Amino acid sequence: MARPGNKIIQAKLVLLGDMGTGKTSLALRFIKGQFYDQQDTFNRANKLVQELQRQGNQIVVMALAANKSDLDSQREVPTEEGEQFSQENGMFYIETSAKTAQNTNELFYEIAKRLARVSPPKRSGINLNPETPERKGFCCLG
């Protein structure tokens, strides 16, 4: 239940990434606490970011979730490279593991916090129901 003064935001969450990167695993770990058990994927992330930026939506929160952090011995992309990519593209970086639940809650909570800070663009247009100013009576003497 929202507390008075808190605003409720309805938003759509889209998880993008190649097959087998752990999108479903992250969502299931966060929502249900469940878990089901590469450099090319990271390279394709740039195309996904460019597509999102091309859409021009002002209200977007982007995160680069480096999933499968529990497989550190198989790491192909250094942390520094992920952080730099994120910084250059206006997103935040977090290393996660849907398997161990490392940073899965933090990922979604941070998205929610950042989304709450993004203010929707003001709509331009014409007010079809303008309030008419209250008229004061006057008298003419002639």
NUDRENFI-501110 format. One line per 4 residues: number of its first residue (from 1); their letters; for each residue x, y, z of N, C-alpha, C. Coordinates in steps of 0.1 Angstrom, whole numbers, plus 5000, padded with zeros to 4 digits. Layout:
N
NUM	a	X:Y:Z:X:Y:Z:X:Y:Z | ...
***
This chain:
142
1	marp	5008:4988:5000:5000:5000:5000:5009:5012:5000 | 5006:5022:4992:5014:5034:4991:5010:5043:5003 | 5021:5049:5008:5019:5059:5019:5015:5072:5013 | 5007:5080:5021:5004:5094:5016:5016:5101:5012
5	gnki	5015:5108:5000:5027:5116:4996:5035:5108:4986 | 5034:5095:4986:5042:5087:4976:5034:5086:4963 | 5041:5088:4952:5034:5087:4940:5035:5073:4934 | 5024:5068:4928:5023:5055:4922:5026:5057:4907
9	iqak	5036:5049:4902:5039:5050:4888:5037:5037:4882 | 5030:5037:4871:5027:5025:4863:5038:5025:4852 | 5045:5015:4851:5056:5014:4841:5057:5000:4835 | 5063:5000:4823:5065:4987:4817:5080:4984:4818
13	lvll	5083:4972:4822:5097:4967:4823:5100:4958:4812 | 5110:4961:4804:5114:4953:4793:5128:4948:4795 | 5130:4935:4795:5144:4930:4797:5148:4926:4783 | 5159:4931:4779:5165:4929:4766:5178:4921:4767
17	gdmg	5180:4912:4758:5193:4905:4757:5192:4893:4749 | 5203:4887:4746:5203:4875:4737:5198:4863:4745 | 5194:4853:4737:5189:4840:4743:5200:4834:4752 | 5196:4830:4764:5205:4823:4773:5213:4832:4782
21	tgkt	5209:4845:4782:5217:4855:4791:5211:4856:4805 | 5199:4850:4807:5194:4850:4821:5183:4860:4823 | 5176:4866:4813:5166:4875:4815:5154:4869:4823 | 5150:4858:4819:5139:4851:4826:5143:4847:4840
25	slal	5155:4842:4841:5160:4838:4854:5161:4849:4864 | 5165:4861:4859:5165:4873:4868:5151:4877:4872 | 5142:4877:4863:5128:4880:4866:5122:4870:4876 | 5124:4857:4873:5118:4847:4882:5124:4848:4896
29	rfik	5137:4850:4897:5144:4851:4910:5138:4863:4918 | 5136:4874:4911:5130:4886:4918:5116:4884:4922 | 5108:4879:4912:5093:4878:4915:5089:4867:4924 | 5095:4855:4921:5091:4843:4928:5102:4837:4937
33	gqfy	5114:4842:4936:5125:4836:4944:5130:4823:4938 | 5127:4821:4925:5130:4808:4919:5142:4810:4909 | 5149:4799:4907:5160:4799:4897:5160:4787:4888 | 5161:4788:4875:5162:4777:4866:5176:4779:4859
37	dqqd	5181:4766:4861:5193:4767:4854:5194:4763:4839 | 5289:4858:4777:5297:4856:4765:5301:4870:4759 | 5310:4872:4753:5315:4884:4747:5305:4889:4736 | 5300:4880:4728:5291:4883:4717:5278:4890:4723
41	tfnr	5273:4885:4734:5261:4891:4740:5264:4905:4744 | 5275:4908:4750:5279:4922:4754:5280:4931:4742 | 5286:4926:4731:5287:4934:4719:5274:4938:4713 | 5264:4929:4714:5251:4931:4708:5243:4941:4717
45	ankl	5247:4942:4730:5240:4952:4739:5240:4966:4733 | 5251:4969:4726:5252:4983:4720:5241:4985:4710 | 5238:4975:4702:5227:4977:4693:5213:4979:4700 | 5211:4972:4711:5199:4973:4718:5198:4987:4724
49	vqel	5209:4992:4730:5209:5006:4735:5206:5016:4725 | 5212:5015:4713:5210:5024:4702:5195:5024:4698 | 5189:5013:4697:5175:5012:4694:5166:5019:4704 | 5169:5016:4717:5161:5023:4727:5163:5038:4726
53	qrqg	5175:5043:4724:5177:5057:4723:5171:5063:4711 | 5170:5056:4700:5164:5060:4688:5149:5063:4689 | 5143:5055:4698:5129:5056:4700:5125:5069:4706 | 5135:5076:4713:5133:5089:4718:5124:5091:4730
57	nqiv	5120:5080:4737:5112:5081:4749:5120:5088:4760 | 5115:5099:4765:5122:5106:4776:5122:5098:4789 | 5111:5090:4791:5110:5083:4804:5115:5069:4802 | 5128:5068:4803:5134:5054:4802:5145:5053:4812
61	vmal	5146:5042:4819:5157:5039:4828:5164:5027:4822 | 5176:5028:4820:5184:5017:4814:5194:5012:4824 | 5196:4999:4825:5206:4993:4833:5213:4982:4825 | 5226:4981:4827:5233:4969:4822:5235:4960:4833
65	aank	5228:4949:4833:5229:4938:4843:5238:4927:4838 | 5250:4927:4843:5259:4916:4839:5256:4904:4847 | 5248:4895:4841:5243:4884:4849:5253:4873:4848 | 5251:4863:4857:5259:4851:4858:5273:4855:4864
69	sdld	5272:4864:4874:5285:4868:4881:5290:4857:4889 | 5282:4846:4892:5287:4835:4899:5297:4826:4891 | 5297:4829:4878:5306:4821:4869:5318:4830:4866 | 5325:4836:4876:5336:4845:4874:5347:4839:4866
73	sqre	5350:4826:4868:5361:4820:4860:5358:4819:4845 | 5346:4821:4841:5342:4821:4827:5340:4835:4822 | 5343:4845:4829:5340:4859:4826:5348:4862:4813 | 5340:4869:4803:5346:4873:4791:5347:4888:4790
77	vpte	5339:4895:4798:5339:4910:4797:5343:4915:4811 | 5354:4923:4812:5359:4928:4825:5349:4938:4830 | 5348:4938:4844:5339:4948:4850:5341:4962:4845 | 5353:4966:4844:5356:4980:4840:5350:4983:4826
81	egeq	5350:4973:4817:5345:4975:4804:5329:4977:4805 | 5323:4969:4813:5308:4971:4815:5305:4984:4821 | 5313:4988:4831:5310:5001:4838:5312:5013:4828 | 5323:5012:4820:5325:5023:4810:5314:5023:4800
85	fsqe	5310:5012:4795:5299:5011:4785:5287:5018:4791 | 5284:5014:4803:5272:5019:4810:5272:5035:4811 | 5284:5039:4816:5285:5054:4818:5284:5061:4805 | 5290:5056:4794:5289:5063:4781:5275:5063:4775
89	ngmf	5267:5054:4780:5253:5053:4774:5242:5057:4784 | 5246:5063:4795:5236:5069:4804:5228:5058:4811 | 5234:5048:4816:5227:5038:4823:5236:5034:4835 | 5230:5026:4844:5238:5021:4855:5242:5007:4853
93	yiet	5253:5003:4860:5258:4989:4858:5257:4982:4871 | 5254:4969:4870:5253:4961:4882:5256:4946:4878 | 5264:4939:4886:5267:4925:4883:5257:4917:4891 | 5250:4908:4885:5240:4900:4891:5242:4885:4889
97	sakt	5235:4877:4897:5235:4863:4895:5221:4858:4899 | 5213:4854:4889:5200:4848:4892:5201:4835:4900 | 5212:4828:4898:5215:4815:4904:5216:4817:4919 | 5225:4827:4923:5227:4829:4938:5219:4840:4944
101	aqnt	5212:4847:4935:5203:4859:4939:5212:4871:4942 | 5224:4871:4939:5233:4883:4941:5228:4895:4933 | 5224:4905:4940:5220:4918:4934:5208:4918:4925 | 5200:4907:4926:5188:4907:4918:5177:4916:4923
105	nelf	5175:4916:4936:5166:4926:4942:5171:4940:4940 | 5184:4942:4942:5190:4955:4941:5188:4961:4927 | 5189:4952:4916:5187:4957:4903:5173:4963:4901 | 5163:4955:4905:5149:4960:4903:5145:4972:4912
109	yeia	5150:4972:4924:5148:4983:4933:5155:4996:4927 | 5167:4995:4922:5173:5007:4917:5166:5012:4904 | 5161:5003:4896:5153:5007:4885:5141:5015:4890 | 5134:5010:4900:5122:5016:4905:5125:5030:4911
113	krla	5136:5031:4918:5140:5044:4924:5143:5054:4913 | 5150:5050:4903:5154:5059:4892:5142:5063:4884 | 5132:5054:4882:5120:5056:4875:5112:5067:4882 | 5112:5066:4895:5104:5076:4903:5110:5090:4902
117	rvsp	5123:5091:4899:5130:5104:4898:5128:5110:4884 | 5124:5102:4874:5123:5107:4861:5109:5113:4860 | 5109:5126:4856:5095:5132:4855:5091:5132:4841 | 5078:5129:4839:5072:5128:4826:5073:5142:4819
121	pkrs	5075:5142:4806:5075:5155:4799:5061:5161:4799 | 5062:5175:4800:5049:5182:4800:5042:5181:4787 | 5029:5179:4787:5022:5178:4775:5019:5192:4770 | 5021:5194:4757:5017:5207:4751:5003:5205:4744
125	ginl	4996:5216:4744:4983:5215:4738:4974:5226:4742 | 4961:5225:4739:4952:5236:4742:4942:5230:4753 | 4939:5238:4763:4930:5234:4773:4916:5236:4767 | 4908:5226:4765:4895:5228:4760:4884:5232:4770
129	npet	4888:5231:4782:4879:5235:4793:4885:5245:4802 | 4889:5257:4797:4895:5267:4805:4886:5272:4816 | 4891:5275:4827:4883:5281:4838:4881:5296:4834 | 4868:5300:4834:4865:5314:4831:4867:5322:4844
133	perk	4873:5334:4843:4875:5342:4856:4862:5347:4861 | 4861:5347:4874:4848:5352:4880:4846:5367:4877 | 4835:5370:4872:4832:5384:4868:4826:5391:4880 | 4830:5403:4882:4825:5411:4892:4814:5420:4886
137	gfcc	4803:5422:4893:4793:5431:4888:4797:5445:4888 | 4792:5453:4878:4795:5467:4878:4782:5474:4874 | 4782:5487:4876:4770:5495:4873:4774:5507:4865 | 4767:5510:4856:4770:5522:4848:4760:5533:4852
141	lg	4765:5544:4854:4757:5556:4858:4757:5565:4846 | 4746:5570:4842:4747:5578:4830:4740:5591:4831
***
